[in-house]
């Protein structure tokens, strides 16, 4: 049995560390719109393309600081 399958282990882990710090920014993915796919292969190909585009962008273009009023 994996630790992730053991609910008691999960509860004990959460009890030891009840608060997890959030990321200091949100993520905005430019050009992301609703899209339907006819297969998982098509979806995975589109997802790879989006990840490559995101990797080429400057982080300022896709990171939204939480203290930014425009993010709310």
Secondary structure, DSSP 8 states (H G I E B T S, - for coil): --GGG-HHHHHHHHHHS------SEEE--TT------SSHHHHHHHHHHHHHHHHHS-HHHHEEETT-GGG-
